[in-house]
């Protein structure tokens, strides 16, 4: 609805920017920069799914001569300012087509398309109307982009004297631990860095859990504008909420990786709560919690399974209550408390030398722990978090039955959980193999042969902990009738999934 309310402003700003492009003229350096990005991406592209590769190649066959079908627009072409200006001239109010979709149009349309009977209307938008929108558009300061500082220049491969088959602990301090593995397989100028922020105060209560979640959402929101250029240049980042704190992941070309990583660390250190963004993201989070009531039954069943088994898992209703009472000043007070006890678990893999990997972690420590007035403090060893699950007794079958949160949804779901063993490398590999071999026959028997439900699958369920490793046979049935634990369909699913873990 918000976009619909500002539709005229958005279109006006688009044409204002097109006017800026025409007025400022064509810059060859922008063309060269984009050509360099495309060429680098082509030469060092990751493996793609075959169907995606085929469809993209077929699309290229419509646009390019046969000798360019495989490269498409990836490799540089000649700089042709006249052709670019010709295309810009075509972007005018006389040639625009606008598609606007909103529930506000319900009941006021006069046409319907023949396939799905979707209602729509066609209205004529004159160039004069668009010119009025341009004049009324917000007086935002529009500008052309500056040179992208993240475009990689050094694509050389690092020399690693010792072949490392498995990740090794390269560095360990009271503040962090570094796992390192050089790229010995793909030989591309890329690196991947994962930093787990272990914060024991992140989930000790429903209030802490929702505050940490909103803190992570705000971090991502603040970084979006800055990280846009990085994503264009082949870098990516993500910040996830975890059960023990939050995780920062960065990846892509190693040449400018440290620039992006340093910016993320500085944003964490200098975090402030902006009331306007807090309100917007809080509203989104509240809607997400409320919408869980309308999620599919198998999602709700998995949620209840986690709630029963995991040690620190708070009910959504309690988290929603805590979130509704959370204010921006409360979050501002919580974040220093959250970060006051922190331990960093770091993993660096790719085109990077051991000394450089160590210097990256040292720089992170200096940025967040050793700056003046830093709220980050190291954890004591007794505070290191271990995620625990309830150990199920042998030969005891438990059944938990609960009504779905959406009473209008007639579907139901069964989740069968089988706990196998604690963490063991050989047993883990056997379970991975078992899951790979069994998933297709399980789907065929439950879905195709017996037709017990529309969604059926078998999957592993991991507990991310140094101490325990559990295996879950997770089979969900979507059924359009009510059933109880004694229903034959439950017994049928159980008998089909019974197995001997030995």
Beta strands, then each sheet from edge to edge (+ up, - down):
strand 1: 111-112
strand 2: 119-120
strand 3: 168-172
strand 4: 176-182
strand 5: 190-198
strand 6: 235-242
strand 7: 245-253
strand 8: 343-350
sheet 1: 1+ 2-
sheet 2: 3+ 4- 8- 5+ 7- 6+
end
